[in-house]
Amino acid sequence: MTMPLIVHVIYRLGMGGLENGLINLIHHLPEEKYRHAIICLTEATEFKQRLRRAVPIYELHKREGHDFGLYLRVWRLFRELKPDIVHTRNLAALECQLPAWLAGVPVRIHSEHGWDVFDPDGTNRKYLWFRRFFCPLIHQYVALSRQLEDYLIEQVKVPAAKVVRICNGVDTDLFHPPAGDREPIPGCPFTDQELILIGTVGRMHGVKDQPTLARAFIALLKKWPELKAKVRLILVGDGPLRAECQGLLAQAGLLELAWLPGERDDIPQVLRGLDIFVLPSQAEGISNTILEAMATGLPVIATKVGGNWELVHEGVNGTLVPSKAPDTLAKALTEYVQNSNLRHAHGQAARQRAKIHFSLASMGMAYEETYDQLLLKRSRCAASSV
C-alpha cells in the first residue's frame, strides 16, 4: 500500500520560523508512514539544504502582484501529484485551497502561524473576509497559539470543532547551552568574556521591528554611558530593516558597539554566544526563535504580542514589554545587564520550560494524530458513499 502523500504549500522556502517549523515537522513524522512534497509559490533558497530527507520541492516563481496563471499551475501540480493531504500555511498560501478543492484533494488543512506584515493584528477587513471565503473548503485548521485559535473561531467564524492548536517544538539537542563560558561566534568582533552581548535573530523586515531594539540599545547607553565599555548589540538577519538599524546606530555614534553580520546558517552557535535574547516584533504566532533561545538557556525579553506570553512567563524565564516601546525595552535590558544572577536564573528556567513543554516529539505526535484522524475520516466517508 502506498504511503499517504502530504503536500505542504508555502510562499517561500527561506530562513524563517514558519519554514524552520515545517522542516522540523517533516523530520519528526515517521519516515515509514508518510511521503512529503513542498510547493513554494515563489522560490526555495539555500535554506532547503536543512532537509535531511529526500523531499521533492517545486518552485512556481509567482510574479509580483496578481498572477492568475499561478492557480492553473498549482491545480495541474495537484492533479499530477495526487496528494492525500494538502497543507497550506498562512495567508499567502491560503488561496491554494481552491485549486486543491478543484483537484479533488481528499484532505485539506490550513495553518495560521502569525500575522501578515500588512495586517499585524489581524484586523484588516479585506483579509478577514478573504479567510472567511475559504473556510468551507478547509477540513481542519491548525492554530499555533491560543490567540490565533481565538481569532479563527471568534473573528473568522471557523467552527471550533475544525480548529486544533498545536504549538511549535524546538530541538533541545541542537539548541543547548554552552558547556562553560559563552561560546565565541565565528566572525564576531566581540570576543571578550567580560562583555554582555544582547542579541536577536530573524528576518529584518516588517513586523520583526529590529529598529525598536536598536533604539532601546541607544536609550540604554544614553542613560548609562558607563555601559559603553560593557554592553554590545548583535542583530543577525537580513532585509530592509538592516540598513535602518545601521543608520540609527551610526547617527547615535554607536555603530562600532554593534555587529550586523546579515543572514547566518549557524544560529545554534550564534545563540550560544549571547547573554540576553530579545524579540522586538510587533506580531507573532508561536516564535521558533524564542523557543530556540529558551532551549539555549537564554533569558528572553519579548513583546506582549501573539503567542509570546505562552512562551515567556513574566519574572520566571524572561520579561514581556509592549511593542514599539524602546524606552520600556531599555529599562528591561538594564535589569538584565546589571544583574547576572537574574540572567542565570531566567536562562535556566527557560531551558527547563523548553524541554518540558515544547519538545519536537510532542509537536510531531500532535500533527501525526491530526493527519491520521482526517485520513481515517475521509476514507470512512468514501467507503460509506460507495
SULRA-V623426 format. One record per helix or strand of 2 or more residues. SS is the DSSP state (helix for helix, strand for strand). FROM is the first residue (numbers start at 1). TO is the last residue. Records with the same first field share a line. If there is no record, write none. Layout:
BEGIN
SS: FROM-TO, FROM-TO
END
This chain:
BEGIN
strand: 4-10, 34-40, 56-59, 85-89, 107-112, 140-143, 163-165, 196-201, 231-236, 258-262, 276-279, 299-303, 318-321
helix: 17-27, 46-50, 69-81, 91-94, 96-102, 125-137, 146-154, 160-162, 206-208, 210-223, 225-229, 240-251, 255-257, 267-271, 288-295, 308-311, 326-337, 340-357, 360-385
END
